[in-house]
Amino acid sequence: MTPPAYRVRAVHCDHRADSSEIERAIRRATDPLAATWERLARARKVVVKFNMMKRREAIHYHAGRRRELVDDPVAHAVLRLLRERTSARLVATDTFPYGNGARVPDDHNYQSLLRQYDVEFVDSSLPPFADHRVPGGGCMFGQYRLNAVFADADEVVSVAKLKNHAFMGVTLTTKNLFGLPPMIPPDGRTRSYYHHLIRLSYVLSDLAMIARPCLNIIEALVGQSGREWGGEGRVTDALVAGDHPIATDACGTWLMGHSPEADWPAPPFRRDRNHLLIAAQRGFGTVDLRQIDFTSEVAAPLAAFDSDATDPGEMVDSWRRTACEQALFYERHRDEFVDRYAGEFIYLQDGEVVWHGPDPTNLASRRQLSGDRRHSALWLKLVDPEEREAERFGAYRECLDLMRA
């Protein structure tokens, strides 16, 4: 019998533990990941993505731990371990969607921690950039323009928090990668370009296939139910580590009490498709726990988790359907849009361009822009005559088929 291709470990760690206890738990969770450590030992450059970026005044706590972000002692333990197990150059990266012109402040909230371990920091929204093709072709786009920090990276590490997400159902090590795409046009995309109905679930799968993190850690000393920001804290007393983002997140999803094989509209995937399932269906990882070498010191569910229902189901259904219809309308009439709006972004609603321009970053929300047609989705698209991002319109047809079914 072929052994499972993926390995995940969940260990108990009391949320009141001191730094030395947390470090011992991190070692216990990561020591069995032999293939991961072999890859990291060979690496010359390792990029680390922490789920830690936030304005200092907006950081919230629950039971003495950060509620929405990776807690400092966990990040310390991860970096200390990396410094022991690899001689690679360590580079952390992230974006900053909290003002400041979408540029990461020089004194961002975990900069001092990175300095302590001689870890460089790169703002993913700033040049230089490189185009990265999704291996085997993308789920939503064929290629993404990302900071060039990934061009010569040998390995990637993703360190995330255990949380629900109002759009994605769960946000773990895969959703953590959404901090990679630059957000400043023309090279980047405003956050709402990717972070919207239909697209986001498929984009996350693409980013995971590009980055392919070999060490994936979920900080679950405490977690958050409801949504990514502003939810309810939960004491969960655990740490999770795995050698593949999808397999790791499947186990994390299960520990939250959710089925990692569920899909929209089953909770917690109330608003959009399960990005983990999309990746697994593509052949990248698995959501089937029977195919994972998974050992856990803790029992599921760690606490009561669910995603918030932000809007009535019939409204979400209408938005999903009309978003797909607008995308396919664009596909059919692409030449006409190129003739009129080449090089610009457009918002499509009911077959009409309701806005166009070079930069949609500071526009009002879609809810405001939709006006009286609040049941009809606004679909944002860069009208590129060369279609370099290679959008996969088949994803919209797939979603329409699932909705009809």
C-alpha positions as CSV (number, residue, x, y, z in Angstrom):
1,M,0.0,0.0,0.0
2,T,1.4,3.4,-1.0
3,P,2.0,5.6,2.1
4,P,0.2,9.0,2.2
5,A,2.0,11.7,0.2
6,Y,1.4,14.4,2.8
7,R,2.2,14.7,6.5
8,V,0.5,16.9,9.1
9,R,0.9,17.0,12.9
10,A,-1.3,18.7,15.4
11,V,0.0,19.1,19.0
12,H,-1.5,20.4,22.2
13,C,-0.1,23.7,23.5
14,D,-1.9,25.6,26.2
15,H,-2.7,29.2,25.3
16,R,-1.2,30.2,28.6
17,A,2.1,28.5,27.9
18,D,5.4,30.4,28.1
19,S,7.8,31.0,25.2
20,S,9.9,27.9,26.0
21,E,6.8,25.6,26.1
22,I,5.6,27.1,22.8
23,E,8.9,26.4,21.2
24,R,8.9,22.8,22.4
25,A,5.4,22.4,21.0
26,I,6.5,23.9,17.6
27,R,9.4,21.4,17.5
28,R,7.2,18.5,18.4
29,A,4.8,19.5,15.5
30,T,7.5,20.1,12.9
31,D,10.2,17.4,13.8
32,P,8.3,14.6,11.9
33,L,8.3,16.7,8.7
34,A,11.5,15.1,7.4
35,A,11.0,15.9,3.7
36,T,10.3,19.5,4.6
37,W,13.5,19.9,6.6
38,E,15.5,18.2,3.8
39,R,14.2,20.8,1.3
40,L,14.9,23.7,3.7
41,A,18.4,22.4,4.5
42,R,19.2,22.5,0.7
43,A,17.7,25.9,0.2
44,R,19.8,29.0,-0.5
45,K,16.8,31.4,-0.1
46,V,13.6,30.9,1.8
47,V,10.6,33.3,1.7
48,V,8.4,33.5,4.8
49,K,4.8,34.7,4.8
50,F,3.4,35.5,8.3
51,N,-0.2,36.3,8.9
52,M,0.9,39.2,11.1
53,M,0.5,42.5,9.2
54,K,-1.9,45.0,10.8
55,R,-1.9,48.5,12.1
56,R,-0.7,48.4,15.7
57,E,-3.8,50.1,17.1
58,A,-6.0,47.6,15.4
59,I,-4.5,44.4,16.9
60,H,-7.0,42.6,19.1
61,Y,-6.5,40.0,21.8
62,H,-8.4,37.1,23.3
63,A,-7.4,35.2,26.5
64,G,-4.0,37.0,26.4
65,R,-3.1,36.0,22.9
66,R,-3.5,37.8,19.5
67,R,-7.0,36.9,18.3
68,E,-6.5,37.5,14.6
69,L,-2.8,37.4,14.0
70,V,0.0,34.9,14.7
71,D,1.2,35.6,18.2
72,D,4.8,36.8,18.7
73,P,6.2,33.8,20.6
74,V,5.1,31.4,17.8
75,A,6.8,33.6,15.2
76,H,9.9,33.7,17.4
77,A,9.9,29.9,17.7
78,V,9.5,29.4,13.9
79,L,12.3,31.8,13.1
80,R,14.6,30.3,15.7
81,L,13.9,26.8,14.3
82,L,14.6,28.0,10.7
83,R,17.9,29.6,11.8
84,E,18.9,26.2,13.3
85,R,17.8,24.0,10.5
86,T,18.8,26.0,7.4
87,S,21.6,28.3,6.4
88,A,19.4,29.9,3.7
89,R,18.9,33.6,3.3
90,L,15.5,34.3,5.0
91,V,13.2,36.9,3.5
92,A,9.8,37.8,4.8
93,T,7.2,39.5,2.6
94,D,3.7,40.9,2.7
95,T,1.5,43.7,1.5
96,F,-0.3,46.5,3.4
97,P,-4.0,47.1,2.6
98,Y,-4.5,49.6,5.5
99,G,-3.7,52.9,3.9
100,N,-0.3,54.5,3.5
101,G,-0.6,54.3,-0.3
102,A,-0.7,50.5,0.0
103,R,3.0,50.6,1.1
104,V,4.3,48.7,4.1
105,P,5.5,51.2,6.8
106,D,9.2,51.0,7.6
107,D,8.3,50.3,11.3
108,H,5.5,47.8,10.7
109,N,4.3,45.8,13.6
110,Y,6.7,42.8,13.4
111,Q,9.7,44.5,11.9
112,S,11.6,44.3,15.2
113,L,11.1,40.5,15.3
114,L,12.5,40.1,11.8
115,R,15.6,42.2,12.7
116,Q,16.2,40.0,15.8
117,Y,16.7,37.0,13.5
118,D,18.4,38.9,10.6
119,V,15.4,38.4,8.3
120,E,15.1,40.8,5.4
121,F,11.7,42.2,4.6
122,V,10.3,42.9,1.1
123,D,7.1,44.8,0.3
124,S,5.3,42.7,-2.2
125,S,3.5,45.7,-3.7
126,L,6.8,47.4,-4.8
127,P,9.0,46.5,-7.7
128,P,10.9,44.7,-9.1
129,F,8.3,42.3,-10.3
130,A,8.3,39.1,-12.3
131,D,5.6,37.2,-14.1
132,H,4.9,33.8,-12.6
133,R,3.0,31.2,-14.7
134,V,0.8,28.8,-12.7
135,P,2.2,25.3,-13.1
136,G,0.0,23.4,-15.6
137,G,-2.1,26.5,-16.3
138,G,-4.1,28.4,-13.7
139,C,-7.5,27.9,-12.1
140,M,-8.5,31.6,-12.5
141,F,-5.5,33.2,-14.3
142,G,-2.7,31.7,-16.3
143,Q,-0.1,34.0,-14.7
144,Y,0.4,36.5,-11.9
145,R,2.7,39.4,-11.6
146,L,4.4,39.1,-8.2
147,N,7.4,40.7,-6.5
148,A,10.6,39.3,-7.9
149,V,11.5,38.0,-4.4
150,F,9.9,34.7,-5.6
151,A,11.9,34.5,-8.8
152,D,14.9,32.9,-7.1
153,A,13.3,31.6,-3.9
154,D,14.0,27.9,-3.3
155,E,11.3,27.4,-0.7
156,V,8.4,29.2,0.9
157,V,7.0,29.0,4.4
158,S,3.5,30.0,5.4
159,V,2.6,30.8,9.0
160,A,-1.1,31.5,9.6
161,K,-3.8,31.9,12.2
162,L,-6.8,29.6,12.8
163,K,-9.8,31.6,11.7
164,N,-13.1,31.5,9.9
165,H,-13.5,33.9,6.9
166,A,-16.8,35.4,5.9
167,F,-16.0,34.9,2.2
168,M,-13.7,31.9,2.1
169,G,-15.2,29.9,5.0
170,V,-11.7,29.4,6.6
171,T,-8.5,31.3,6.4
172,L,-5.4,29.2,7.1
173,T,-2.0,28.7,5.4
174,T,-3.4,28.9,1.9
175,K,-5.5,32.1,2.4
176,N,-2.5,33.6,4.1
177,L,-0.9,33.7,0.6
178,F,-3.3,36.3,-0.5
179,G,-0.8,38.8,0.9
180,L,1.5,38.1,-2.0
181,P,0.0,39.9,-5.1
182,P,1.0,43.5,-5.4
183,M,-1.8,46.0,-4.9
184,I,-0.7,49.1,-6.7
185,P,-1.6,49.5,-10.4
186,P,-0.5,49.3,-13.1
187,D,1.7,46.3,-12.1
188,G,-0.5,45.3,-9.2
189,R,-4.2,44.8,-8.8
190,T,-6.5,46.6,-6.3
191,R,-7.4,44.2,-3.6
192,S,-11.0,43.9,-4.8
193,Y,-9.8,42.6,-8.2
194,Y,-9.0,39.2,-6.8
195,H,-10.9,39.4,-3.5
196,H,-14.4,39.0,-4.9
197,L,-17.1,36.5,-5.7
198,I,-16.0,33.6,-7.9
199,R,-12.4,34.8,-8.4
200,L,-11.0,34.5,-4.9
201,S,-11.5,30.8,-4.4
202,Y,-9.7,30.0,-7.7
203,V,-7.0,32.7,-7.2
204,L,-6.0,31.2,-3.8
205,S,-5.5,27.8,-5.5
206,D,-3.3,29.5,-8.1
207,L,-1.2,31.3,-5.6
208,A,-0.7,28.1,-3.6
209,M,0.5,26.3,-6.8
210,I,3.0,29.1,-7.5
211,A,4.4,29.5,-4.0
212,R,4.2,25.8,-3.0
213,P,5.1,26.3,0.6
214,C,6.9,23.3,2.0
215,L,6.4,24.3,5.7
216,N,2.9,25.3,6.8
217,I,2.1,26.2,10.3
218,I,-1.3,27.1,11.8
219,E,-1.1,29.0,15.1
220,A,-4.1,27.9,17.1
221,L,-3.3,28.9,20.7
222,V,-6.5,30.9,20.2
223,G,-8.6,31.2,17.1
224,Q,-11.4,33.3,15.7
225,S,-14.9,32.4,14.6
226,G,-17.1,34.3,12.2
227,R,-14.8,36.2,10.0
228,E,-11.2,37.1,9.4
229,W,-11.4,40.5,11.2
230,G,-13.7,41.4,14.0
231,G,-15.0,37.9,14.8
232,E,-15.3,36.1,18.2
233,G,-12.3,34.7,19.9
234,R,-12.0,31.0,20.8
235,V,-9.5,29.2,23.1
236,T,-8.1,26.3,21.0
237,D,-4.8,25.3,22.7
238,A,-3.2,23.8,19.6
239,L,-0.5,24.2,16.9
240,V,-0.6,22.5,13.5
241,A,2.3,21.9,11.0
242,G,2.3,20.2,7.7
243,D,4.4,19.8,4.5
244,H,1.7,20.9,2.1
245,P,-0.7,23.9,2.3
246,I,-3.9,22.2,1.1
247,A,-3.3,19.0,3.3
248,T,-2.4,21.2,6.3
249,D,-5.5,23.3,5.9
250,A,-7.7,20.3,5.3
251,C,-6.6,19.0,8.8
252,G,-7.0,22.5,10.3
253,T,-10.5,22.8,8.8
254,W,-11.4,19.4,10.3
255,L,-10.1,20.5,13.7
256,M,-12.4,23.5,13.5
257,G,-15.4,21.1,13.1
258,H,-15.9,21.7,9.4
259,S,-15.7,19.2,6.5
260,P,-12.7,20.0,4.3
261,E,-14.6,18.2,1.4
262,A,-17.7,20.5,1.7
263,D,-18.4,23.1,-1.0
264,W,-20.6,26.2,-1.5
265,P,-23.2,26.7,-0.1
266,A,-22.6,24.3,2.8
267,P,-21.2,26.0,5.9
268,P,-18.7,27.4,6.4
269,F,-18.5,28.0,2.6
270,R,-21.7,30.1,2.6
271,R,-20.6,32.7,0.2
272,D,-18.1,31.2,-2.2
273,R,-16.5,27.9,-3.2
274,N,-14.1,25.9,-1.0
275,H,-10.6,27.0,-2.3
276,L,-9.1,23.9,-0.8
277,L,-11.4,21.6,-2.7
278,I,-10.7,23.5,-5.9
279,A,-7.0,23.0,-5.5
280,A,-7.4,19.3,-4.7
281,Q,-9.7,18.7,-7.7
282,R,-6.9,20.3,-9.8
283,G,-4.5,17.7,-8.4
284,F,-2.7,20.0,-6.0
285,G,-2.9,18.4,-2.5
286,T,-5.9,16.7,-1.0
287,V,-8.9,17.4,1.3
288,D,-9.3,13.7,2.0
289,L,-7.9,13.1,5.5
290,R,-7.5,9.4,4.6
291,Q,-4.8,10.4,2.1
292,I,-2.8,12.3,4.8
293,D,-0.4,11.0,7.4
294,F,-2.2,13.0,10.1
295,T,-1.6,12.6,13.8
296,S,-3.2,14.8,16.4
297,E,-2.8,15.2,20.1
298,V,-6.1,17.2,20.2
299,A,-9.6,16.3,19.3
300,A,-12.0,18.0,16.9
301,P,-13.7,20.3,17.2
302,L,-11.2,22.5,19.1
303,A,-14.1,25.0,19.7
304,A,-17.3,26.2,18.1
305,F,-16.5,27.7,14.7
306,D,-18.6,28.9,11.8
307,S,-18.5,31.7,9.2
308,D,-20.8,34.7,9.5
309,A,-23.7,34.9,7.0
310,T,-23.0,38.5,5.8
311,D,-26.0,38.6,3.4
312,P,-29.2,36.7,2.7
313,G,-28.6,33.5,0.7
314,E,-30.8,34.6,-2.2
315,M,-28.7,37.8,-2.5
316,V,-25.5,35.9,-2.6
317,D,-26.9,33.5,-5.2
318,S,-27.9,36.4,-7.4
319,W,-24.5,38.1,-7.0
320,R,-22.7,34.8,-7.9
321,R,-24.9,34.2,-10.9
322,T,-24.7,37.7,-12.3
323,A,-20.9,37.9,-11.7
324,C,-20.5,34.8,-13.9
325,E,-22.8,36.2,-16.5
326,Q,-20.9,39.5,-16.7
327,A,-17.6,37.6,-17.1
328,L,-18.9,35.5,-19.9
329,F,-20.5,38.6,-21.5
330,Y,-17.1,40.2,-21.5
331,E,-15.6,37.0,-23.1
332,R,-18.1,37.1,-25.9
333,H,-17.7,40.9,-26.6
334,R,-14.0,41.2,-25.8
335,D,-13.0,42.8,-29.1
336,E,-15.6,45.5,-28.6
337,F,-14.3,46.3,-25.1
338,V,-10.7,46.4,-26.3
339,D,-11.7,48.9,-29.1
340,R,-13.2,51.3,-26.5
341,Y,-11.3,50.7,-23.2
342,A,-7.9,49.2,-24.0
343,G,-5.6,49.6,-21.0
344,E,-8.3,50.6,-18.6
345,F,-10.2,48.8,-15.9
346,I,-13.9,48.5,-16.3
347,Y,-16.8,47.7,-14.0
348,L,-19.5,45.7,-15.9
349,Q,-23.1,45.4,-14.6
350,D,-26.0,44.0,-16.6
351,G,-23.9,44.3,-19.8
352,E,-23.1,48.0,-19.3
353,V,-19.8,49.6,-18.4
354,V,-20.8,51.6,-15.3
355,W,-17.2,52.9,-14.6
356,H,-13.9,52.8,-16.5
357,G,-10.5,54.3,-15.7
358,P,-6.8,53.5,-15.1
359,D,-7.0,52.8,-11.3
360,P,-10.1,51.5,-9.4
361,T,-8.3,51.6,-6.1
362,N,-10.1,54.4,-4.4
363,L,-13.6,53.8,-5.8
364,A,-16.6,53.4,-3.5
365,S,-17.6,49.9,-2.5
366,R,-19.5,47.7,-5.0
367,R,-22.5,48.0,-2.8
368,Q,-22.5,51.7,-3.4
369,L,-21.6,51.6,-7.0
370,S,-24.4,49.1,-7.8
371,G,-27.0,51.7,-7.0
372,D,-30.6,50.5,-7.3
373,R,-29.5,47.3,-9.0
374,R,-28.2,45.8,-5.7
375,H,-29.0,42.2,-6.7
376,S,-26.8,42.6,-9.8
377,A,-23.0,42.0,-9.4
378,L,-20.4,44.4,-10.6
379,W,-17.5,42.6,-12.3
380,L,-14.1,44.3,-12.5
381,K,-11.8,43.6,-15.4
382,L,-8.5,45.0,-16.9
383,V,-9.1,45.4,-20.6
384,D,-5.8,44.2,-21.9
385,P,-5.6,43.6,-25.7
386,E,-3.0,40.9,-25.1
387,E,-4.9,39.3,-22.1
388,R,-1.5,38.6,-20.5
389,E,-3.1,37.5,-17.2
390,A,-4.9,34.8,-19.2
391,E,-8.2,34.7,-17.3
392,R,-9.8,31.3,-17.3
393,F,-13.4,32.0,-18.2
394,G,-14.2,28.3,-17.8
395,A,-14.2,28.8,-14.0
396,Y,-17.3,31.0,-14.5
397,R,-19.0,28.4,-16.6
398,E,-18.1,25.8,-14.0
399,C,-19.7,27.9,-11.2
400,L,-22.9,28.5,-13.2
401,D,-23.2,24.7,-13.8
402,L,-22.8,24.1,-10.0
403,M,-25.4,26.7,-9.3
404,R,-27.8,25.2,-11.7
405,A,-27.2,21.8,-10.2
